[in-house]
Amino acid sequence: MAETARELMLAGKPYRGDDPELIALRNAAKRRLLRLNAMEPEDAAGREAVIRELLGSAGRNPTICPGFACDYGGNITVGDDFFCNFNCVFLDCAPITIGHRAQIAPMVQLYTAEHPLDRAARAAFWESARPITIGDDVWIGGGAIVLPGITVGDGAVIGAGAMVTRDVAPYAVVAGNPAKVVKWTKE
């Protein structure tokens, strides 16, 4: 039996982004995002309910500030005490898994999506994706970008504006473009 575009996408295989099922799933996520991003800040219970409806799963006490954007939402899982500040973009064509107590600063971008170098393939809406995994107690500074297929170890810190093109070891502090280790935190 042929795999659906969604199955291909989640398996990291090439798929067509203009598939009707994927478009419907993205539109459903956009409706949830509109609700989440327009909610009153005092409505903590309502915000949490929409976060849980949007994400694949969330631990205790998830916080997502307004301006959040994602492709599907259902491919994102977060642990306990997750905090995501303003105007973050999580392109979750592949799973994005975030551990406990992660602190995500404003304008952080997590990109699982990849596009082919061949322009004809891009014009035909072919794409692929690789998962991003972020450990426990990670802090990602403002404006940082994490590229497809990256794993960030427990306790790591990604400096503001960093472009993460390689895995980040546990307890490493990385900064720059491309991000490089600048120091180590204590375990």
N, C-alpha and C positions, 0 to 999 in steps of 0.2 A: 504494500500500500504506500502511496506517495505521501511524503511528509508535507504538512502544511507550512506556510511561510512562518507562522509563529513557532512551530517546532524547529524549523531550520534556524531561525533567529536565536532561540534559546540554546541550541546545540552549537552555536558559533560557526555555522555554515553560511555560505552566501544565500541571500533571500532578497525578494523584491519588496522594497518599502512601500510600494503603492498597492499592496495586497488589501482587498476590502476588509478582511477580518482585522488586520493591523490598524487600518484607518479607523474602524469602529472602536477598537480598544483605545487608541490615542484620543479620539473624541470623547469617550467616557472619562478618561483621565482629565481632559481639559475642563469638562463640566465640574468635576470634583475640585480641581485647582481653582476655578472661578469662585466656588463656594468658600474654600479655605482662605484664599487670599483676600476675600471681601468681608470676612467675619469680624465682628467686634472683638477688640483685644480682651475685653472683660469676660467673654464667653469661653472660658478655658475648657469646660466640659464639651461644648459644641465643637471647638477646634480639635480636641483630642479625638472625638468621634469621627470627624471627617478625615483626620490623619490615618486613623485605623481603617477607614473605608478605602482610602487611597493606596496605602502601602500594602505590600504582601504580608508583612507582619511588623509589629512594633512591641518592644518591651514596655516596662513601666515608665510613665512620665515622659512621653515623647513631646518635643517642642519643635515646631517649624514656623518661623516668622514669615510674614507676607513677602510676596515677590518670588515665591518658590515655583520652579517649573520642572517638569519631567515629561518623558514620553508616555510611559505606561503606569508608573507607580507600583503596580503589582509585582514588579521585579526588584523592588527595593525592600530590604529587611534591615531593621535597626534594633539594637539592644536597649537595655534600660538606660534612662536618663540621657537620651539622645537630645542634643541641642543643635539646631540648624538656624543660623542667623539670616538676615535679609538677603533677598535676590540671588539665591543659589540655583544652579541648574544641574540636574542629575539626568543624563541621557541614559535611561535604563533599558536599552535594547537587549542587554545581557544582564544577569543578576548583579546588583550592587548590594553587598553584605557589609554592614557596619556594626561593630561590636558595642559593648557597654561604655557609657560615659564619654562618647565621642563629642567633641566640640568643633563645630564647623562654622567658621567665620563668614562674614558677608561676601557675596559674589564668588564663592567657591564653585568650581565646575568639575563634575565627575563625568567623563565621557567614555561610555563603553562602545559607542558606535564607531565603525570604520567604513570608509568608502574606497572603492578600487582606484588605483592609479590610472587605469585605462579610462579615457574620457567617454568612450562609447558605452562601457559598462555603467559608468555613473549616470549617463544620460538615460539609460534604460532602468534606472532606480535600483540597481543592485547595490547591496551593502552587506556588511557582516558586523559582528560584535564580539567582544571578549569581556569577561566579568572583571569587576573591581572588588577587592576584599580589603576592608579596613578593620584593624584589630581593636581591642579594648583600650580605653584611655588615650586615644589619639586626638591631637589638636591640629586642625588644618587652618592656617592663617588666611586672611582676606585675599581674595583674588587668585588663590592658587588653582592650578589646573592639574587634574590627575587623568592620564591617558588610559586607553583600553588595556586590559590585561594586567594591571598593576595590583600588587599586594603591598599593603602598608602594615608593618608589624605593630604589636602592642606597645603602647607607651611612646610611639614616635611623634615627632613634631615636624610639620611641614610649614616652612616660613611663608609669610605673605608674598604673593606674587610668584611663587615657585612654579616651575613647569616640571611635573613629575613624569619622567619618561622611563624610569626603571623602578623595580621593587625597592621599598624602603625597609631596612632592617629594624627589628624591634629596638626601641629606645634611641634610635638615630634622630638627630635634628638635621633636616636638609633645607637648603635654600638655593635660589638661583635658577637660571635657565641655561642648560638643563639643571635640575636639582642635584646637588651633591652634598655629601655629609659635611657639616661644619663643626659638629660636636656631638656628644652623647649625653643623654639624660641618665639619671640614676634609676635603677630598676625599682 
